[in-house]
Every structure is written in structure tokens, then in C-alpha cells.
């Protein structure tokens, strides 16, 4: 994935060395090193996130919420999953503040430690059968810790990519985080798929714990990678005392529209990646088949995300994001009939296409949102806005989709309409923001001198 105007990654230098953002050493500017710090770290963190979501769809209704029928138990389990989104804005605000004030490195290490520790402990939890109501309470507490960590992770890892990229590759390098999401989803779904090959009695007895315990240990790999990040320096005297307040005063429109972008995208992403597993099970597919569909989709997402980031470097962020949202909205009405046909090949194709269309916005969003804000408050801005939108959209998506599925008498029309509405919000908010792919890094977040 290259084109003739590309600057070699190994010769890139940190942008705008006079700014107040953290300044990084030249060894950080190779594409491979940047990917391992931002993309691979996010992959490990999202692995932890996805295994919780899959467990909520497959085993938590039985293990932690057994008082309800299966579908209602799934609804409650998804609500517990959504609880983690409540604290994501708080995580984004707190971690983003210190990321702007003291630097990215320590914050990115802390988020991985929190996520890995809480994931490992989930794998050690007693179930409802052992301790009654204490089990779901402990589950929700650890889910809140996961959410706080995730709130600070995404913005920092995204910015590490775009702030160290060549001028004409911010979309591609920013997509390393999106690629990491695909890798984490692929690995997490793959591990859970292996567990479902065991008898159901074994899955609910002990095998469900394996992905969580493994995730806690794998985060150590990400810690090693991030501990080798170059040291940063931040000019604390020139940086705002409260970067988020400075951003709100300077970029109120961008802040609101960025929340809308995050809301729209996270709604379709969590319906497309989590609720669809529940839907295929309700249509008669086995747990293993449902997860294999998701494995195929995650693999497609992983490959498509960097391509979309690169495409946005060539034709613009807004065209790729808005175009992807429109295509997704239209296709989602076809997704359910393809799955309902009970033809495995068509169902697999449906999951692949849904994930490719999801990758069109996600591959570009890290760079697009990061480019809207000034350097001195960028971590706070992107984290607070994205995580607020994620809480409003992603935190409720699977629960609302399940409720609509029940309300429409196990029909898919309500879910498709809700996804289409989320895509409309995404498109309108994207079109309201500035196109930034040709804006020099030093001028990002500043008042444009001319229409780009």
C-alpha cells in the first residue's frame, strides 16, 4: 500500500517540534515501531473487550443472570456490557488530561495494566450459582474498570500514530489503531470459537474462563512494547491547565460534531460485531458457526481498515467515512435475509461485507477526529468526544437491538432501521466537520485560511 508521493517512513520526523504536545524521539517514527506501540497495544486491549462482549452473548446469561429466560438474560447481560461504556467518557477525560499534561507513554501503559488486570479477574470470578447476586455485582464492577481503561486507550494510541506519521500518511498511520481493533477482535473471537468446540457443559463449567485469563497474560506483551516508547517532553508552562476546557472554548462545534461521529459509528459497530452473534443463534446457527462468521468478518475488517486509511490520504476522509456509512445502511437491510437463508456461504459473505463497510469509517476516524483539534489539547479533545459518543451509541447498541428484536416479534426490520438512523447521524456530523487530509500538521486545529 504505497503511492509515488509517499515519504519513506524511516525518514519521517516528529511534526511541529515547537508545539506543546509531547515530543518524541526519531526512533518512534518507523511504521513498524508505531504499529506495535499503537496498533498492537490496542489489539490486545480490544481482545479483552471483545471476549467480554462475546461472553455476554453466549454464556453470561446462564452463568450470571440465570433468573430470566435466555433472550431476556442476554438483554440483561448486554446491559451489563453497556455499563462499561458509562465510565468511558470519564476515562477519556482523566487519561486525556494527563496525556496532554505529562505525556502519552505513562497513560498508555496504565490503560493496558487496568484492562489486563480486570480481564484476568473476570476469568477468576465465582458465578451466580456459587455466590448469588454478588457474582453479577462483581462482574459489573470489573466491567466498569475495563470501560475506564478503554476510555483512555483509544485516543492516545490513535494520536501516537498520526503525530509521528509523514504528512501525507496520517490516515494510514492513524488506522494502525483501527487495524489493532480488527486483530483483537479476530484473536478474541478465534479463542472463543475454540472454546465452543467443547461440550456445552465444559464451556459453562470452566472453558469460558480461558479467554479472560489468556487476555490478562497477553497484555504483558503490550506493556513491554509500550515501555520501550521513546521518552516525551511536555512544555507544562505553555500547556493549558485544563486542556479539555481550553478545547471546549476553542472548538465547541468540532466537539459536538465529533461526539455525533462517535455515536453513529459505535452504534453500527457494536450492532454489527456483537448483536449479530445473538441474531445468528436465534436463527438456528450453533455457537461455533456464529463465532466463525465473526472470525471471517474480523479478518476482513483487519485487512480493510488500513486500506481505507490510505484511501482517505488520497481522496479525503469525508468521502470514505460518509460513503462507508451510506453503503452500510443500505446493505444492513440485506444482511438479515442473507443470514435467514440458512446458507453458510451467504451468511459468511454477509459478515465479511458488513465488516468491510464498518472499516470504511473506522479506518479514517482516528486521523479525521484527531486532525480537528489543536495540538495542546488534542488527547483530551479526541478522548472526551469519542468516548462520550461511544457511551451513547456503543453502550446501548446491543441492548437496543435486542429489545427491537423482541418488540418486532423476532423480526429484523427495527434493527435495520435503527442502524440506518445511526448512519444518518454519522454522515451529517462528518459533513459538518472540516476536511483535513491536505492540511499541514502544524495547522491542524487552527482557523483555515482558505477552504480546503
C-alpha positions in Angstrom: 0.0 0.0 0.0 2.1 2.9 -1.3 1.9 5.6 -3.8 4.5 7.8 -5.5 4.2 10.8 -3.2 4.9 8.8 -0.1 7.8 9.8 2.1 9.7 6.8 3.5 8.5 6.1 7.0 12.0 5.7 8.3 12.9 9.3 7.4 9.9 10.9 8.9 10.4 13.3 11.7 8.1 14.4 14.5 5.8 17.2 13.4 6.0 20.8 14.6 8.7 20.5 17.2 7.8 23.8 18.7 4.4 22.8 19.9 3.2 21.9 23.4 2.3 18.3 22.6 4.6 15.6 23.7 7.7 15.4 21.5 9.0 12.0 20.6 12.4 10.7 19.6 13.2 9.9 15.9 13.3 6.1 16.7 9.5 6.3 17.1 8.8 7.3 13.5 9.1 4.0 11.7 5.8 2.4 10.6 6.5 -0.9 12.2 7.5 0.5 15.6 4.5 2.8 15.6 2.2 -0.1 14.8 3.5 -2.2 17.7 3.0 0.7 20.1 -0.4 1.9 18.9 -2.0 -0.9 16.9 -0.7 -4.0 18.7 -1.4 -2.5 22.1 -4.9 -1.7 21.0 -5.3 -5.2 19.6 -4.5 -6.7 23.0 -6.8 -4.3 24.7 -9.7 -4.8 22.3 -9.2 -8.6 22.6 -10.1 -8.2 26.3 -13.1 -6.0 25.3 -14.4 -8.4 22.6 -14.2 -11.6 24.7 -16.4 -9.9 27.3 -19.0 -8.9 24.6 -19.0 -12.5 23.2 -19.3 -14.0 26.7 -22.3 -11.6 27.3 -23.9 -13.0 24.2 -23.1 -16.7 24.8 -22.5 -17.7 28.4 -23.1 -14.9 30.9 -26.9 -15.1 30.6 -26.7 -18.6 32.1 -23.8 -18.1 34.5 -24.5 -14.6 36.0 -28.2 -13.8 35.1 -30.0 -17.2 35.3 -33.3 -15.9 36.8 -34.5 -14.8 33.3 -35.3 -16.7 30.1 -32.4 -16.9 27.6 -33.3 -13.9 25.5 -34.1 -11.7 28.4 -30.9 -12.9 30.2 -29.0 -11.9 27.0 -30.6 -8.4 27.2 -29.5 -8.0 30.8 -26.0 -9.3 30.0 -25.7 -6.7 27.2 -26.9 -4.1 29.7 -24.0 -5.1 32.0 -21.7 -4.9 29.0 -23.1 -1.4 28.3 -22.3 -0.4 31.9 -18.6 -0.2 31.0 -19.4 2.5 28.5 -20.8 4.7 31.2 -17.3 5.4 32.5 -15.6 5.5 29.2 -16.1 9.3 29.0 -14.6 9.6 32.5 -11.6 7.5 31.4 -11.2 9.7 28.3 -11.3 12.9 30.3 -9.0 11.8 33.1 -6.4 9.9 30.9 -6.6 12.6 28.2 -5.9 15.4 30.7 -2.8 13.7 31.9 -1.8 12.6 28.4 -1.8 16.3 27.4 -0.1 17.5 30.6 2.6 14.8 31.2 2.7 12.8 28.0 1.3 9.7 26.2 3.7 7.0 27.4 2.7 6.6 31.1 -1.0 6.9 30.2 -0.9 4.2 27.5 0.9 1.8 29.9 -1.6 2.5 32.7 -4.6 1.8 30.4 -3.2 -1.6 29.4 -2.5 -2.5 33.0 -6.0 -1.7 34.1 -7.6 -3.6 31.2 -5.4 -6.6 31.6 -5.9 -6.8 35.3 -9.7 -6.5 35.2 -9.9 -9.0 32.4 -7.8 -11.6 34.3 -10.0 -11.1 37.4 -13.2 -11.7 35.3 -11.8 -15.1 34.5 -11.5 -15.8 38.2 -15.0 -14.7 39.2 -17.4 -17.0 41.0 -20.7 -17.5 39.2 -24.3 -16.8 40.4 -24.6 -20.5 41.4 -21.7 -20.0 43.8 -22.3 -16.6 45.4 -25.7 -15.4 44.2 -26.2 -11.7 43.4 -22.6 -10.9 44.4 -21.4 -12.5 41.2 -23.1 -10.1 38.7 -22.2 -7.2 41.0 -18.5 -8.1 40.8 -18.8 -8.6 37.1 -20.2 -5.1 36.6 -17.5 -3.6 38.8 -14.8 -5.2 36.7 -16.6 -4.1 33.6 -16.5 -0.5 34.8 -12.7 -0.8 35.2 -12.5 -2.1 31.7 -14.5 0.8 30.4 -12.4 3.4 32.2 -9.3 1.9 30.7 -10.8 1.7 27.2 -11.8 5.4 27.5 -8.2 6.5 27.8 -6.7 4.0 25.4 -8.1 4.7 22.0 -7.3 8.4 21.8 -3.7 8.0 23.0 -2.9 5.2 20.7 -4.5 6.9 17.7 -2.6 10.1 18.3 0.7 8.3 18.7 0.2 7.1 15.1 -0.9 10.4 13.5 1.5 12.6 15.4 4.5 10.6 14.2 3.5 10.0 10.6 4.7 11.5 7.4 2.5 14.5 6.4 0.7 12.5 3.6 0.2 9.3 5.6 -1.7 10.4 8.7 -4.8 8.4 7.6 -2.8 5.2 7.1 -0.7 5.6 10.3 -3.8 6.6 12.3 -5.5 3.4 11.0 -3.0 1.3 12.9 -5.3 1.6 15.9 -8.3 0.5 13.7 -6.2 -2.4 12.4 -5.5 -3.3 16.0 -9.2 -3.4 16.7 -9.6 -6.0 13.9 -6.7 -8.1 15.2 -8.0 -8.1 18.7 -11.5 -9.0 17.5 -10.1 -11.7 15.3 -8.0 -13.2 18.1 -10.7 -12.9 20.7 -13.4 -14.4 18.6 -11.0 -17.2 17.5 -10.2 -18.2 21.0 -13.9 -18.2 22.0 -14.6 -20.3 18.9 -12.2 -22.9 20.1 -13.9 -23.0 23.5 -17.3 -23.6 21.9 -15.9 -26.7 20.3 -16.0 -28.3 23.7 -19.3 -29.8 25.1 -21.6 -27.1 26.4 -21.2 -28.4 29.9 -17.5 -27.9 29.8 -17.9 -24.4 28.3 -20.1 -23.2 31.1 -18.1 -25.1 33.8 -14.6 -23.7 33.1 -13.7 -23.1 29.4 -15.3 -19.7 29.3 -12.7 -18.5 31.7 -9.8 -19.4 29.4 -10.1 -16.3 27.1 -10.2 -13.9 30.0 -7.2 -15.5 31.8 -5.2 -15.6 28.5 -6.1 -11.9 27.8 -4.8 -10.8 31.1 -1.5 -12.5 30.4 -1.2 -11.3 26.8 -1.5 -7.7 27.9 2.0 -8.1 29.3 3.3 -8.2 25.7 1.7 -4.8 25.1 3.3 -3.4 28.3 6.7 -4.5 27.1 6.1 -2.8 23.7 4.9 0.4 25.3 7.6 0.5 27.9 10.1 0.9 25.0 8.3 4.0 23.7 10.7 7.0 23.5 10.6 9.4 26.4 8.5 12.5 25.9 8.8 16.1 26.9 5.9 18.4 27.5 6.1 22.2 28.0 3.8 22.4 31.1 4.2 26.2 31.3 2.6 26.8 27.9 0.1 23.9 28.0 -3.4 24.8 29.3 -4.0 23.9 32.9 -7.2 22.1 31.9 -6.8 21.1 28.3 -10.4 19.9 27.9 -11.8 23.3 28.9 -9.5 25.0 26.5 -10.7 22.7 23.7 -14.4 23.4 24.6 -13.8 27.2 24.4 -11.8 26.9 21.1 -13.6 24.1 19.3 -17.2 23.9 20.5 -18.7 23.0 17.1 -16.0 20.4 16.5 -16.5 18.8 19.9 -20.3 18.4 19.4 -19.9 17.0 15.8 -17.1 14.6 16.9 -19.5 13.2 19.6 -22.0 12.7 16.8 -19.5 10.9 14.6 -18.5 8.6 17.5 -22.2 7.9 18.4 -23.1 7.0 14.8 -20.1 4.8 14.2 -20.1 3.0 17.6 -23.8 2.2 17.2 -23.4 0.4 13.9 -20.1 -1.2 15.0 -21.5 -2.9 18.2 -24.6 -4.0 16.4 -22.5 -5.4 13.6 -20.0 -7.1 15.8 -21.9 -8.3 18.9 -25.7 -8.4 18.3 -25.2 -10.2 15.0 -23.8 -13.2 17.0 -27.0 -13.3 19.1 -29.1 -13.0 15.9 -27.5 -15.9 14.1 -28.0 -18.1 17.2 -31.7 -17.1 17.3 -31.9 -18.2 13.7 -30.7 -21.7 14.5 -26.9 -21.5 13.9 -24.7 -23.1 16.5 -22.4 -21.1 18.8 -19.4 -22.2 16.8 -20.9 -21.3 13.5 -21.9 -17.8 14.8 -18.4 -17.2 16.0 -16.8 -18.5 12.8 -18.9 -15.9 10.9 -17.5 -13.3 13.2 -13.9 -14.6 12.7 -14.3 -14.1 8.9 -15.7 -10.6 9.5 -12.9 -9.6 11.8 -10.3 -10.8 9.3 -11.9 -8.7 6.6 -12.0 -5.7 8.9 -8.4 -6.1 9.8 -7.4 -6.1 6.2 -9.8 -3.3 5.1 -9.0 -0.7 7.8 -5.5 0.3 6.7 -6.6 0.3 3.1 -9.4 2.8 4.0 -7.0 4.9 6.0 -4.7 5.0 3.0 -7.6 5.8 0.6 -8.5 8.7 2.8 -5.0 10.1 2.4 -5.6 10.1 -1.4 -9.2 11.2 -1.8 -10.2 12.7 1.6 -11.5 11.5 4.9 -15.1 12.7 4.5 -15.7 10.8 1.2 -14.6 7.5 2.7 -16.4 7.8 6.0 -19.7 9.1 4.7 -19.6 6.7 1.7 -19.0 3.8 4.0 -21.9 4.8 6.3 -24.3 5.1 3.4 -23.3 1.7 2.0 -23.5 0.1 5.4 -27.0 1.5 6.0 -28.3 0.1 2.6 -26.6 -3.3 3.0 -27.8 -3.9 6.5 -31.3 -4.4 5.1 -29.9 -7.2 3.0 -27.7 -8.7 5.8 -30.6 -10.3 7.7 -32.3 -12.0 4.7 -28.8 -13.4 3.8 -28.4 -14.9 7.2 -32.1 -16.1 7.4 -31.5 -18.2 4.3 -29.5 -20.7 6.4 -26.8 -21.0 3.6 -23.5 -20.9 5.4 -21.6 -19.4 2.4 -24.1 -16.5 2.1 -24.0 -15.8 5.9 -20.2 -15.7 5.9 -20.3 -13.3 2.9 -22.8 -11.1 4.8 -20.5 -10.9 7.8 -17.5 -10.1 5.6 -19.2 -7.3 3.8 -20.7 -5.8 7.0 -17.2 -5.6 8.5 -15.6 -4.1 5.3 -18.3 -1.4 5.3 -17.7 -0.8 9.0 -13.9 -0.5 8.3 -14.6 2.4 5.8 -15.4 4.9 8.6 -13.2 3.3 11.3 -10.1 3.3 9.2 -10.3 7.1 8.8 -11.9 8.2 12.1 -8.7 8.3 14.2 -7.0 10.7 11.9 -10.1 12.6 11.0 -11.1 13.4 14.6 -7.5 14.0 15.8 -7.0 16.5 13.0 -9.9 18.6 14.1 -8.2 19.8 17.3 -5.3 21.9 18.4 -2.0 20.2 19.5 -2.1 21.4 23.1 -5.4 19.7 24.0 -5.7 17.0 21.3 -5.6 14.0 23.6 -8.3 15.4 25.9 -10.4 16.5 22.9 -10.4 13.3 20.9 -10.8 11.1 24.0 -13.6 13.0 25.6 -15.6 13.4 22.4 -15.1 9.9 21.0 -15.8 8.2 24.3 -18.9 10.2 25.0 -20.3 9.2 21.6 -19.2 5.6 22.3 -21.1 5.6 25.6 -24.2 7.0 24.0 -24.1 4.7 20.9 -22.0 1.6 21.6 -23.0 1.3 25.2 -26.7 1.0 24.2 -26.5 -0.6 20.7 -26.6 -4.3 21.6 -29.3 -3.8 24.2 -31.5 -1.6 21.9 -31.0 -4.1 19.1 -32.1 -7.0 21.3 -35.1 -5.0 22.6 -36.1 -4.1 19.0 -35.7 -7.8 18.0 -38.1 -8.7 20.8 -40.5 -5.8 20.0 -40.7 -6.7 16.3 -41.6 -10.3 17.1 -38.1 -11.6 16.4 -38.0 -9.6 13.1 -35.0 -7.6 11.8 -36.7 -4.5 10.4 -36.4 -2.4 13.6 -32.7 -3.2 13.9 -32.0 -2.3 10.3 -33.9 1.0 10.7 -32.1 1.9 13.9 -28.7 1.2 12.2 -29.8 3.4 9.3 -30.6 6.2 11.7 -27.2 5.9 13.3 -25.6 6.0 9.8 -27.5 9.2 9.0 -26.2 10.8 12.2 -22.7 9.8 11.3 -22.9 11.2 7.7 -24.4 14.5 8.8 -21.8 15.1 11.5 -18.9 14.1 9.2 -20.1 16.6 6.6 -20.2 19.3 9.2 -16.6 19.0 10.0 -13.6 20.3 8.2 -11.9 18.2 5.5 -8.3 17.8 6.8 -6.4 15.4 4.7 -4.4 18.1 2.9 -4.0 20.4 5.9 -0.3 20.6 7.2 0.2 19.0 10.6 1.3 22.3 12.1 -2.0 24.0 11.1 -4.4 21.3 12.4 -7.0 22.7 14.8 -6.4 26.3 13.6 -8.8 28.5 11.7 -8.4 27.7 8.0 -7.0 30.4 5.9 -8.9 29.1 2.8 -11.4 26.4 2.0 -9.7 23.1 1.6 
